Amino acid sequence: MDRSRRWRAVRELLCSFYAEVLPLEVFVRRLQMHTLAQGQPQPLVQDGDPGSYCSLVAQCLVGRLADVGGGWGSCSSLISVWFST
């Protein structure tokens, strides 16, 4: 999945949920389902992604970082697992 499609998926979900107040876990679950519906699962964050995109994803998943030991590498691995299962 190319970078623009991943950005589009995040942007579409943010726009569709803007009027709603969602718990972080619900938002991440819906983002995962939306991403998987796009076709072949790919890690949401990949090498070479812009820093602003990585920050957005990290902030969406900040509630889960403590569960995996912290650090961006752990977050990236967690994203890969969530978005490929």
N, CA, C and O of each residue as an XYZ file, in Angstrom:
340
protein
N       0.860     -1.168      0.000
C       0.000      0.000      0.000
C       0.906      1.232      0.000
O       1.771      1.360      0.867
N       0.722      2.117     -0.940
C       1.592      3.282     -1.011
C       1.219      4.305      0.059
O       0.156      4.237      0.677
N       2.123      5.241      0.250
C       1.980      6.233      1.321
C       0.686      7.036      1.194
O       0.016      7.285      2.196
N       0.329      7.444     -0.023
C      -0.874      8.272     -0.180
C      -2.136      7.512      0.204
O      -3.068      8.105      0.747
N      -2.185      6.209     -0.069
C      -3.365      5.423      0.318
C      -3.454      5.296      1.832
O      -4.549      5.345      2.392
N      -2.306      5.133      2.506
C      -2.326      5.033      3.969
C      -2.746      6.365      4.578
O      -3.535      6.382      5.523
N      -2.238      7.479      4.062
C      -2.654      8.794      4.543
C      -4.148      8.968      4.341
O      -4.850      9.452      5.229
N      -4.634      8.574      3.169
C      -6.051      8.730      2.845
C      -6.916      7.952      3.837
O      -7.948      8.452      4.284
N      -6.500      6.730      4.184
C      -7.275      5.924      5.132
C      -7.372      6.618      6.486
O      -8.448      6.673      7.081
N      -6.260      7.146      6.972
C      -6.263      7.847      8.261
C      -7.109      9.111      8.164
O      -7.922      9.381      9.049
N      -6.926      9.887      7.099
C      -7.678     11.130      6.929
C      -9.181     10.868      6.844
O      -9.973     11.581      7.459
N      -9.574      9.841      6.081
C     -10.999      9.524      5.946
C     -11.609      9.151      7.290
O     -12.716      9.579      7.615
N     -10.884      8.351      8.069
C     -11.415      7.977      9.380
C     -11.502      9.176     10.310
O     -12.497      9.344     11.014
N     -10.473     10.009     10.320
C     -10.522     11.194     11.171
C     -11.699     12.087     10.788
O     -12.407     12.591     11.660
N     -11.908     12.281      9.500
C     -13.032     13.118      9.046
C     -14.374     12.495      9.414
O     -15.288     13.194      9.852
N     -14.491     11.181      9.238
C     -15.779     10.538      9.513
C     -16.095     10.487     11.005
O     -17.265     10.454     11.385
N     -15.073     10.481     11.852
C     -15.286     10.396     13.293
C     -15.115     11.742     13.989
O     -15.199     11.816     15.215
N     -14.875     12.801     13.227
C     -14.588     14.098     13.834
C     -15.699     14.544     14.775
O     -15.424     15.116     15.829
N     -16.940     14.292     14.410
C     -18.067     14.726     15.234
C     -18.309     13.783     16.412
O     -19.043     14.125     17.339
N     -17.702     12.612     16.379
C     -17.878     11.637     17.450
C     -16.727     11.739     18.443
O     -15.629     12.177     18.101
N     -16.993     11.334     19.651
C     -15.925     11.181     20.632
C     -15.749      9.685     20.821
O     -16.613      9.008     21.378
N     -14.617      9.180     20.350
C     -14.362      7.746     20.422
C     -13.234      7.458     21.397
O     -12.242      8.186     21.428
N     -13.371      6.417     22.185
C     -12.219      5.975     22.964
C     -11.091      5.589     22.001
O     -11.355      5.125     20.891
N      -9.855      5.779     22.417
C      -8.703      5.497     21.565
C      -8.744      4.076     21.014
O      -8.455      3.861     19.837
N      -9.097      3.114     21.843
C      -9.117      1.715     21.410
C     -10.125      1.496     20.274
O      -9.850      0.742     19.340
N     -11.283      2.149     20.349
C     -12.293      2.024     19.293
C     -11.774      2.647     18.000
O     -11.941      2.074     16.924
N     -11.140      3.826     18.102
C     -10.593      4.471     16.913
C      -9.551      3.580     16.242
O      -9.581      3.398     15.025
N      -8.630      3.025     17.029
C      -7.574      2.170     16.469
C      -8.188      0.928     15.840
O      -7.756      0.510     14.766
N      -9.183      0.329     16.482
C      -9.835     -0.863     15.930
C     -10.509     -0.538     14.593
O     -10.395     -1.305     13.637
N     -11.210      0.599     14.528
C     -11.859      0.985     13.271
C     -10.832      1.309     12.191
O     -11.041      0.986     11.022
N      -9.735      1.937     12.569
C      -8.672      2.212     11.607
C      -8.094      0.906     11.075
O      -7.825      0.781      9.880
N      -7.904     -0.064     11.964
C      -7.396     -1.376     11.553
C      -8.361     -2.029     10.566
O      -7.930     -2.523      9.524
N      -9.652     -2.042     10.873
C     -10.638     -2.674      9.994
C     -10.677     -1.970      8.641
O     -10.763     -2.626      7.602
N     -10.616     -0.647      8.646
C     -10.641      0.119      7.403
C      -9.401     -0.181      6.560
O      -9.498     -0.339      5.342
N      -8.245     -0.260      7.205
C      -6.998     -0.540      6.492
C      -7.023     -1.937      5.898
O      -6.609     -2.127      4.755
N      -7.500     -2.918      6.653
C      -7.554     -4.289      6.149
C      -8.543     -4.418      4.998
O      -8.354     -5.246      4.108
N      -9.592     -3.607      5.011
C     -10.586     -3.660      3.936
C     -10.029     -3.134      2.616
O     -10.608     -3.376      1.557
N      -8.910     -2.417      2.674
C      -8.314     -1.847      1.467
C      -7.569     -2.884      0.631
O      -7.154     -2.581     -0.488
N      -7.390     -4.093      1.142
C      -6.679     -5.118      0.377
C      -5.590     -5.770      1.197
O      -5.752     -6.008      2.394
N      -4.485     -6.055      0.545
C      -3.364     -6.754      1.175
C      -2.863     -5.970      2.388
O      -2.498     -4.801      2.256
N      -2.840     -6.602      3.578
C      -2.376     -5.904      4.778
C      -0.915     -5.473      4.644
O      -0.076     -6.238      4.168
N      -0.625     -4.263      5.060
C       0.726     -3.708      5.061
C       0.934     -3.001      6.391
O      -0.030     -2.528      6.992
N       2.172     -2.919      6.860
C       2.424     -2.122      8.061
C       1.997     -0.674      7.817
O       2.248     -0.124      6.745
N       1.364     -0.069      8.790
C       0.887      1.300      8.619
C       2.046      2.283      8.568
O       1.978      3.282      7.851
N       3.108      2.015      9.318
C       4.291      2.873      9.323
C       5.429      2.111      8.675
O       5.711      0.969      9.037
N       6.079      2.750      7.715
C       7.184      2.119      7.001
C       8.378      3.058      6.972
O       8.229      4.265      7.167
N       9.582      2.498      6.726
C      10.785      3.314      6.607
C      10.581      4.376      5.536
O      10.020      4.097      4.477
N      11.033      5.583      5.813
C      10.929      6.665      4.842
C       9.645      7.477      4.927
O       9.489      8.453      4.193
N       8.720      7.097      5.809
C       7.493      7.880      5.963
C       7.829      9.248      6.565
O       8.772      9.360      7.348
N       7.071     10.285      6.211
C       7.316     11.616      6.787
C       7.126     11.597      8.301
O       6.307     10.847      8.832
N       7.892     12.428      8.974
C       7.813     12.503     10.427
C       6.430     12.855     10.935
O       6.005     12.349     11.973
N       5.717     13.721     10.213
C       4.379     14.121     10.664
C       3.411     12.940     10.642
O       2.555     12.817     11.518
N       3.548     12.072      9.638
C       2.696     10.880      9.559
C       3.021      9.926     10.708
O       2.116      9.402     11.357
N       4.311      9.702     10.957
C       4.725      8.821     12.058
C       4.223      9.361     13.391
O       3.790      8.591     14.249
N       4.279     10.683     13.570
C       3.788     11.296     14.809
C       2.292     11.093     14.976
O       1.826     10.790     16.074
N       1.532     11.258     13.891
C       0.086     11.052     13.953
C      -0.225      9.624     14.383
O      -1.046      9.408     15.274
N       0.422      8.655     13.758
C       0.181      7.256     14.098
C       0.616      6.983     15.533
O      -0.092      6.301     16.274
N       1.762      7.503     15.931
C       2.248      7.293     17.298
C       1.266      7.864     18.314
O       1.032      7.243     19.351
N       0.690      9.023     18.044
C      -0.259      9.620     18.972
C      -1.564      8.843     19.016
O      -2.212      8.778     20.061
N      -1.957      8.253     17.896
C      -3.164      7.427     17.888
C      -2.959      6.164     18.708
O      -3.920      5.608     19.239
N      -1.717      5.707     18.816
C      -1.419      4.454     19.510
C      -0.723      4.662     20.843
O      -0.266      3.694     21.451
N      -0.630      5.901     21.312
C       0.138      6.184     22.516
C      -0.376      5.414     23.730
O       0.409      5.092     24.622
N      -1.646      5.116     23.784
C      -2.193      4.362     24.901
C      -1.707      2.934     24.961
O      -1.838      2.285     25.999
N      -1.146      2.424     23.874
C      -0.669      1.050     23.815
C       0.840      0.919     23.972
O       1.329     -0.189     24.192
N       1.594      2.007     23.868
C       3.050      1.905     23.890
C       3.575      1.266     25.169
O       4.517      0.475     25.121
N       2.985      1.594     26.301
C       3.461      1.044     27.565
C       3.341     -0.475     27.589
O       4.131     -1.142     28.257
N       2.380     -1.028     26.881
C       2.170     -2.475     26.864
C       3.290     -3.230     26.158
O       3.482     -4.418     26.416
N       4.033     -2.567     25.272
C       5.049     -3.264     24.486
C       6.461     -2.825     24.842
O       7.409     -3.188     24.145
N       6.619     -2.068     25.887
C       7.948     -1.699     26.325
C       8.442     -0.359     25.809
O       9.600     -0.008     26.036
N       7.614      0.383     25.134
C       7.968      1.729     24.702
C       8.893      1.767     23.505
O       9.356      0.735     23.019
N       9.153      2.979     23.039
C      10.049      3.169     21.909
C       9.340      3.053     20.577
O       8.372      2.308     20.430
N       9.852      3.821     19.589
C       9.195      3.811     18.280
C       9.314      2.461     17.611
O       8.386      2.044     16.917
N      10.443      1.748     17.795
C      10.588      0.422     17.200
C       9.504     -0.521     17.692
O       8.951     -1.301     16.916
N       9.202     -0.450     18.976
C       8.137     -1.284     19.532
C       6.794     -0.890     18.959
O       5.971     -1.748     18.640
N       6.571      0.405     18.828
C       5.306      0.879     18.267
C       5.173      0.417     16.823
O       4.103     -0.025     16.404
N       6.258      0.519     16.063
C       6.224      0.089     14.670
C       5.921     -1.394     14.573
O       5.151     -1.812     13.708
N       6.517     -2.202     15.454
C       6.244     -3.639     15.464
C       4.799     -3.910     15.834
O       4.148     -4.770     15.242
N       4.303     -3.176     16.813
C       2.919     -3.338     17.237
C       1.974     -2.990     16.100
O       0.991     -3.694     15.868
N       2.267     -1.907     15.390
C       1.436     -1.517     14.258
C       1.448     -2.617     13.214
O       0.405     -2.961     12.658
N       2.622     -3.171     12.943
C       2.725     -4.244     11.950
C       1.860     -5.427     12.343
O       1.191     -6.018     11.496
N       1.870     -5.779     13.629
C       1.063     -6.905     14.100
C      -0.412     -6.573     13.985
O      -1.182     -7.370     13.450
N      -0.825     -5.405     14.479
C      -2.235     -5.035     14.453
C      -2.782     -4.969     13.043
O      -3.909     -5.397     12.793
N      -1.998     -4.438     12.118
C      -2.508     -4.204     10.783
C      -2.242     -5.351      9.832
O      -2.546     -5.247      8.644
N      -1.679     -6.447     10.329
C      -1.461     -7.599      9.452
C      -2.180     -8.835      9.957
O      -2.069     -9.904      9.357
N      -2.923     -8.703     11.064
C      -3.662     -9.852     11.594
C      -5.121     -9.732     11.275
O      -5.907    -10.606     11.640
